[in-house]
Amino acid sequence: MDMRLELVPLPVADVDRSKAFYIDVIGFHLDHDVSPGNGLRVVQLTPPGSACSIVIGTGMGTEHPENGTVNGIHLVVDDIAATRQLLASRGAAVSDIQDLGGVKFAYFSDPDGNSWALQEIPAGAELPQ
């Protein structure tokens, strides 16, 4: 039986502000921005090269970040230094790179405090099991 993680809902207070952050600063692709009625708005965004997307919007129970934020979503990248530099040049507050025994991390948050980790695992690295 296959189980594919394809969509992660994120709580946000301001859909337009978050949409702009994820597109203009982080570089996600806009898949959908639809308002089918009854106060529902669905905005789906996908990181470049990813099979998994995020969804923000109104009327979906995700518009109240005070109910808790999502923490530690990983974006796996091939070159963490280049990715970090690109995001920082676009205005993201990205932490310094931490090397944890060959696996490297850098961290940032969206305007609502949902936190992300950039992760680089070197080719051929053997991770503890």
Phi, psi and omega in degrees: 000125176274145171225117183247128172277115185236345183209128179240116177283137178241133177283130178221151179272327184227105186299315182295319178298315180293320178301313179298318179300310184292327179277305189281325184265312185270334175093019177291156176268138175278119178268313183212146167216093186235148177231088185285353179124175179057032178077005181275132171224128182239119177241116180249132183229144183231131174297146178304130177082003184260149173265355181247137182244170169247158175228134173232163178163194178235151180079009182246002183080015181249005186266016181234082182297342178294345177280003180127146178248162178268132185235140169079027175291133183261132169250111182275127184233157179278326183226094185295324181296315180293319179295315179300315182297319179297312181296319179296322180293338177270359176107003178283139175273093183255134180295169170295159179282133175250131178258113181252070178073036179106331175268128186249146181225150167216150190234147172210166177230155175275177183300343180258004178091003173293127188255147183231151174236126167278135182228131174240123174248116183300146177304134178081001180292138176258118181268148178298146180255000000 
